[in-house]
């Protein structure tokens, strides 16, 4: 099983004297522990202008991490395409792929926070069409070495990427897919779907199956496993574990609702976000306590044994998946995040790294016969 670390860079819930510099220094320390401890990939988000999360250029960050940690992959989860020029994204990816010798995993998304669209002077109404238009241009450019476009948003004259792309990108494509139309968009470009552990996984199974079916229809091959952006509180005993997890995960949920204005009415009036309006209506019905309870059910917390049981139950429900797990969110003190990560590396990681994917199990059975 492929296991990555998700870097969030957040100060929401932290003491007021925690500076941006301290946040970044400590997140990079966490990344170093994960890289040295056997994780497969270091992932990072793209967010701007808020203590919810501030990593404005994850491709630039990945250049640093790739040089610092040459034995792990690096990944973007994700580059938000409506906020970035397609040519510049394609060029940056090509450069980074050269520098990493093909260790980049390229994840893309369309964005959700109105405040971030506003600072980029871009309308949320255009996010779906901008994403689809840009994604097609970028993927084709990274495959052919040339980028061009004549859509409504990007009138791009034909240009050659220099340095020319060295490695095929299609097997290293990821796309955030939290709504039905994003599931379709991910399948169209042949990307693995990226989903966040923010609600019970049984509710996500229809979307996962839809992606599998569409991917098979569009590309004539089995869809690769989804990437699950997980949240983890790993403790040596269950004594106080649930209370800690509820505190930190609850603060993260609050930061999420605040940053994305998830209880606002604007989603009902924004093109392409009607699915979020329906989810908001449900959230208002169950209240914040119910939302936090659903988040805790979807994510992992407690002792290594409990975490392993939850991950195994998830696997039985949805099938194979990859992980990009965050250990620092919701104001978790650095010492607790570090201790939890080290315990996870010692007792959880060796077990799940040995889990074989279905294709590997099939190959093993054929060889045995």
C-alpha positions in Angstrom: 0.0 0.0 0.0 1.2 3.5 -0.9 1.3 5.8 2.2 2.0 9.6 2.0 2.1 12.5 4.3 -0.2 15.5 3.7 1.2 18.9 4.7 -1.4 21.5 5.6 0.5 24.5 7.0 -2.2 25.8 9.3 -2.2 28.0 12.4 -6.0 27.8 13.1 -6.5 26.7 16.7 -2.8 27.4 17.6 -1.8 29.8 20.3 -1.6 33.4 19.1 2.2 33.6 19.4 2.7 30.8 16.8 4.2 32.6 13.8 4.0 31.6 10.2 7.7 30.9 10.3 7.3 28.5 13.2 4.4 26.8 11.5 6.4 26.2 8.3 9.6 25.1 10.2 7.6 22.5 12.2 5.7 21.2 9.2 9.0 20.7 7.4 10.3 18.8 10.5 7.3 16.5 10.3 8.0 16.0 6.6 11.6 15.0 7.3 10.5 12.5 10.0 8.0 10.9 7.5 10.5 10.8 4.7 13.1 9.1 6.9 10.5 6.8 8.4 9.4 5.1 5.2 6.6 7.2 3.8 6.3 7.0 0.0 5.3 10.5 -0.8 5.2 14.0 0.6 2.0 15.9 -0.4 1.0 19.5 0.0 -2.1 21.6 -0.5 -2.5 25.0 -2.2 -4.1 27.7 -0.1 -3.8 31.4 0.3 -4.3 34.3 2.6 -5.8 32.5 5.7 -4.7 30.7 8.8 -6.8 27.7 7.7 -3.9 26.8 5.4 -1.2 28.8 3.7 0.9 27.1 1.1 0.6 29.4 -1.9 2.9 27.5 -4.3 3.2 23.8 -3.6 5.2 23.2 -6.8 7.9 25.5 -5.5 7.7 23.7 -2.1 8.1 20.3 -3.9 11.3 21.5 -5.5 12.8 22.0 -2.1 11.5 18.8 -0.6 12.6 16.7 -3.6 16.2 17.9 -3.2 16.0 17.6 0.6 14.6 14.0 0.5 15.7 12.2 -2.6 14.2 8.9 -1.7 10.5 9.8 -1.7 8.1 11.1 -4.2 6.5 14.5 -4.0 3.0 15.5 -4.8 0.6 18.4 -5.2 -2.8 17.9 -3.6 -3.6 20.0 -5.4 -2.6 22.8 -7.8 -5.8 24.8 -8.1 -6.1 25.4 -11.9 -8.5 28.3 -12.0 -6.0 30.3 -10.0 -3.0 29.5 -12.2 -2.1 30.0 -15.8 -2.0 26.7 -17.8 1.3 27.5 -19.6 3.1 28.3 -16.3 1.7 25.2 -14.6 2.9 23.0 -17.4 6.3 24.6 -17.5 6.7 24.3 -13.7 5.7 20.7 -13.7 8.1 19.9 -16.6 11.0 21.6 -14.7 10.1 19.8 -11.5 9.9 16.4 -13.2 13.4 17.0 -14.6 14.7 17.9 -11.2 13.1 14.9 -9.5 13.7 12.3 -12.3 10.0 11.6 -12.5 9.2 11.6 -8.8 6.4 14.1 -9.0 2.8 13.2 -8.6 0.7 15.9 -10.2 -2.6 16.6 -8.5 -5.1 19.3 -9.6 -8.3 20.8 -8.3 -10.8 23.5 -9.1 -11.0 25.3 -5.7 -13.9 25.9 -3.3 -13.3 29.0 -1.2 -15.0 32.2 -2.4 -12.4 34.3 -0.6 -9.6 32.7 -2.6 -11.4 33.2 -5.9 -11.9 36.8 -4.9 -8.2 37.5 -4.3 -7.4 36.0 -7.7 -10.1 38.2 -9.3 -11.8 35.1 -10.7 -15.4 34.1 -10.5 -16.4 30.8 -8.9 -19.0 30.5 -11.7 -16.2 29.8 -14.1 -14.3 27.3 -12.0 -15.6 24.2 -13.7 -15.1 25.4 -17.2 -11.7 26.9 -16.4 -10.6 23.6 -14.7 -11.7 21.4 -17.6 -10.2 23.7 -20.2 -6.9 24.1 -18.4 -6.6 20.4 -17.3 -6.9 19.2 -20.9 -4.3 21.7 -22.1 -1.8 20.9 -19.4 -2.1 17.1 -19.6 -1.7 17.2 -23.4 1.3 19.5 -23.1 3.0 17.2 -20.6 2.4 14.3 -23.0 3.3 16.0 -26.3 5.7 18.8 -25.2 3.4 21.4 -26.8 0.7 23.5 -25.3 -2.1 25.4 -27.1 -5.7 26.4 -26.5 -8.5 28.3 -28.1 -11.2 27.9 -25.5 -13.3 30.7 -23.9 -10.8 31.2 -21.0 -7.3 30.4 -22.4 -6.3 31.7 -25.9 -2.9 30.1 -25.8 -0.7 30.2 -28.9 1.1 27.0 -29.7 4.2 26.9 -27.6 6.8 24.3 -26.9 7.7 23.3 -23.3 11.4 23.7 -22.6 12.8 21.7 -21.0 10.8 19.1 -22.9 8.8 16.6 -20.7 11.0 13.6 -19.9 8.5 11.1 -18.4 4.8 10.2 -19.2 2.6 11.9 -16.7 -0.7 10.1 -17.1 0.0 7.4 -14.5 0.9 10.1 -12.0 -2.2 12.3 -12.4 -4.5 13.0 -9.4 -7.6 15.2 -9.2 -9.7 16.3 -6.2 -13.2 14.9 -6.7 -15.6 15.9 -3.9 -18.6 16.5 -6.2 -20.2 14.5 -9.0 -19.0 16.8 -11.8 -15.5 16.7 -10.4 -15.6 12.9 -10.5 -16.5 13.1 -14.2 -13.7 15.6 -14.8 -11.1 13.4 -13.0 -12.1 10.4 -15.1 -11.9 12.4 -18.3 -8.3 13.3 -17.9 -7.4 9.8 -16.6 -6.6 11.0 -13.1 -6.9 9.1 -9.8 -9.6 10.7 -7.6 -8.6 12.5 -4.4 -11.1 12.5 -1.6 -10.9 13.9 1.9 -11.8 12.0 5.1 -14.5 14.4 6.1 -17.6 12.2 6.1 -18.3 8.5 6.6 -16.9 6.4 3.8 -20.1 4.6 3.1 -21.5 7.9 1.8 -18.5 8.2 -0.6 -18.8 4.8 -2.1 -21.2 5.8 -5.0 -18.8 8.5 -6.1 -15.8 6.0 -6.0 -17.7 3.5 -8.0 -18.8 6.1 -10.5 -15.2 7.1 -11.1 -14.2 3.4 -11.6 -17.0 2.9 -14.1 -16.3 6.1 -16.0 -12.5 5.5 -16.0 -13.0 2.0 -17.5 -15.4 3.3 -20.1 -13.2 6.2 -21.2 -9.8 4.6 -21.0 -10.4 0.9 -21.4 -8.6 -0.1 -18.3 -9.2 -0.4 -14.6 -9.2 2.8 -12.6 -6.2 3.2 -10.2 -7.0 3.3 -6.5 -8.2 6.6 -5.1 -6.0 8.8 -2.9 -7.6 9.5 0.5 -6.4 12.6 2.3 -6.7 11.4 5.9 -6.4 13.0 9.3 -4.7 11.1 12.2 -4.4 11.4 15.9 -2.2 8.5 17.0 -1.9 7.8 20.7 -0.1 5.1 22.8 -3.3 4.3 24.8 -7.0 5.1 24.5 -6.9 7.0 27.7 -8.0 10.5 26.7 -7.6 9.7 23.0 -11.2 10.3 22.0 -11.3 13.7 23.8 -8.1 14.8 22.1 -9.2 13.7 18.7 -12.6 15.4 19.2 -10.9 18.6 20.2 -8.4 18.8 17.4 -10.6 17.4 14.7 -13.4 19.6 15.9 -11.2 22.7 15.5 -10.2 21.6 12.1 -13.9 21.1 11.1 -14.6 24.6 12.4 -11.7 26.0 10.4 -12.9 24.2 7.3 -16.4 25.6 7.7 -15.1 29.1 8.3 -12.7 29.1 5.4 -15.1 27.7 2.9 -18.2 29.5 4.3 -19.9 26.1 4.3 -23.0 27.3 6.1 -23.4 30.3 3.7 -26.1 30.5 1.1 -23.9 31.5 -1.8 -23.3 27.9 -3.0 -26.9 27.6 -4.1 -26.3 30.5 -6.5 -22.9 29.6 -7.9 -22.7 27.6 -11.1 -21.3 24.1 -10.6 -21.5 24.0 -6.8 -25.1 22.9 -6.4 -23.9 19.6 -4.8 -22.4 21.6 -2.0 -25.7 23.4 -1.4 -27.4 20.0 -0.8 -24.6 19.0 1.6 -24.9 22.3 3.5 -28.6 21.7 4.0 -27.8 18.3 5.5 -25.1 19.9 7.7 -27.6 22.4 9.0 -30.0 19.6 10.0 -27.4 17.5 11.9 -25.6 20.4 13.5 -21.9 20.9 14.2 -21.8 18.1 16.7 -23.1 15.7 14.0 -20.6 17.0 11.5 -17.7 16.5 13.8 -18.9 13.0 14.7 -19.0 12.2 11.0 -15.5 13.5 10.5 -14.2 11.4 13.4 -15.9 8.3 11.9 -14.2 8.9 8.6 -10.7 9.7 9.9 -8.4 7.7 12.2 -7.6 8.2 15.8 -6.5 6.3 18.9 -4.0 3.5 19.4 -2.2 1.9 16.4 -4.4 -1.2 16.8 -7.5 0.9 16.6 -6.2 2.8 13.6 -5.3 -0.4 11.8 -8.8 -1.8 12.4 -10.4 1.4 11.0 -8.2 1.4 7.9 -8.9 -2.3 7.3 -12.7 -1.7 7.6 -12.4 1.1 5.1 -10.5 -1.2 2.8 -13.2 -3.8 3.1 -15.8 -1.2 2.3 -14.3 0.7 -0.7 -11.4 -1.5 -1.9 -7.8 -0.5 -2.4 -6.7 3.1 -1.8 -3.6 5.2 -1.3 -3.2 7.5 1.8 -2.0 11.1 2.2 -2.3 11.5 6.0 -2.0 14.7 8.0 -0.7 14.6 11.6 -0.8 18.4 12.3 -4.2 20.2 12.1 -6.7 21.8 14.3 -4.0 23.3 16.6 -2.3 20.1 17.5 0.9 21.0 19.3 4.1 20.1 17.5 5.2 17.6 20.3 1.9 15.7 20.0 2.1 15.6 16.2 5.6 14.4 16.2 4.9 11.7 18.9 1.9 10.5 17.0 3.7 10.4 13.7 6.6 8.4 15.2 4.2 5.9 16.8 2.4 5.6 13.5 5.8 4.9 11.7 6.7 2.3 14.3 3.4 0.3 14.6 1.0 1.3 11.8 3.2 1.9 8.7 4.9 -1.5 8.6 1.6 -3.3 8.6 -0.2 -1.2 5.9 2.8 -1.1 3.7 2.5 -4.9 3.4 -1.1 -4.8 2.3 -1.2 -5.9 -1.3 -3.4 -4.4 -4.0 -6.0 -6.6 -5.7 -3.9 -6.8 -8.9 -0.9 -8.0 -6.8 -3.1 -10.6 -5.1 -4.4 -11.8 -8.4 -0.9 -12.1 -9.8 0.2 -14.0 -6.7 -2.7 -16.5 -7.1 -2.0 -17.0 -10.8 1.7 -17.7 -10.0 0.7 -20.2 -7.3 -1.6 -22.1 -9.6 
